[in-house]
Amino acid sequence: MLADRGFTDNFITIYQKRLHDSYEYTVTTFENHGIPCQKSNATLSIWANLRAAIKDDSIKDDDILRRLREQMVYITSGEGYQSEQPGWFRIVFAHPKPTLDEGLRRIIRTLKNL
């Protein structure tokens, strides 16, 4: 398959389109809920400030992660990447649309309940 130039060109085109659509969908979903995101152009994940959607300043990143994991959402906080500011989380958007949609729903629902 990989030796078939037509196949690989088509595969890459489809893959890039799907990634672009997932990226746009994820960013738009977060922005519609008042969650700022860092724009990116060559990655499978984005950085989103989930703390921006929470009114209680006493909630820490570990609290957010714990509550998300209770909802079977597995993301990472910026703390693990030596982020300069708390509240930022790395979210992979390279998933099939139904999986991505469910994950985003769970994130938004969890944040509303904090």
C-alpha positions in Angstrom: 0.0 0.0 0.0 2.7 2.5 0.9 4.4 2.0 -2.4 1.2 3.1 -4.2 1.7 6.8 -4.5 -2.0 7.4 -5.4 -3.1 5.6 -2.3 -0.8 7.4 0.0 -1.5 10.8 -1.4 -5.3 10.2 -1.0 -4.8 8.8 2.5 -2.8 11.9 3.6 -5.3 14.3 2.1 -8.2 12.5 3.9 -6.2 12.3 7.2 -5.3 16.0 7.0 -9.0 17.0 6.4 -10.2 14.9 9.3 -7.6 16.4 11.6 -8.5 19.9 10.5 -12.2 19.2 11.0 -11.6 17.8 14.5 -9.4 20.7 15.5 -11.9 23.3 14.3 -14.8 21.4 16.1 -12.8 21.2 19.3 -11.8 24.8 19.4 -15.3 26.0 18.4 -16.8 23.9 21.2 -14.5 25.3 23.8 -14.9 28.9 22.6 -18.7 28.5 22.7 -18.4 27.6 26.4 -16.0 30.4 27.2 -12.9 28.2 27.4 -9.8 29.9 25.8 -7.5 27.7 23.6 -4.1 28.2 22.2 -4.2 28.1 18.4 -2.1 25.5 16.7 -1.4 24.4 13.2 0.7 21.2 13.3 -0.3 19.0 16.2 -2.8 16.4 17.4 -3.7 18.3 20.5 -4.6 21.7 21.8 -4.1 23.6 25.0 -7.3 24.7 26.7 -7.7 26.8 29.9 -10.4 24.7 31.6 -10.1 26.7 34.8 -11.6 29.7 32.9 -14.9 27.9 32.9 -15.0 27.5 36.7 -16.2 30.2 39.0 -14.7 28.7 42.2 -11.1 29.9 42.5 -10.4 27.3 45.1 -10.6 24.5 42.5 -7.1 23.3 41.5 -5.9 21.5 38.4 -5.7 18.2 40.3 -9.4 18.6 41.3 -10.3 19.1 37.7 -8.3 16.1 36.6 -9.9 13.9 39.3 -13.4 14.9 38.4 -12.7 14.3 34.7 -11.2 10.9 35.4 -14.4 10.0 37.3 -16.2 10.7 34.0 -13.7 8.5 32.1 -12.0 11.5 30.5 -8.2 11.2 30.4 -6.3 14.4 29.6 -3.2 15.9 31.1 -2.6 19.1 32.9 -0.1 21.7 32.0 1.7 21.0 35.3 3.1 17.9 33.8 4.6 20.0 31.0 5.9 22.7 33.3 3.2 25.2 32.3 3.8 28.7 33.6 0.2 29.2 34.4 -2.3 26.8 36.1 -5.5 25.9 34.5 -4.2 24.8 31.1 -4.8 21.3 29.9 -3.6 19.3 26.9 -6.5 17.8 24.9 -6.0 15.4 22.1 -8.5 16.0 19.3 -7.3 13.2 16.9 -10.3 10.9 17.6 -13.2 9.7 15.5 -16.1 12.3 15.7 -18.4 10.3 18.0 -15.5 9.7 20.5 -14.4 13.3 20.3 -18.0 14.6 20.7 -18.6 12.4 23.8 -15.3 13.5 25.4 -16.1 17.2 24.8 -19.6 16.7 26.2 -18.2 15.1 29.3 -15.6 17.8 29.8 -18.2 20.6 29.5 -20.6 18.8 31.8 -17.9 18.2 34.4 -16.8 21.8 34.4 -20.4 23.1 34.8 -20.7 20.9 37.9 -17.6 22.2 39.6 
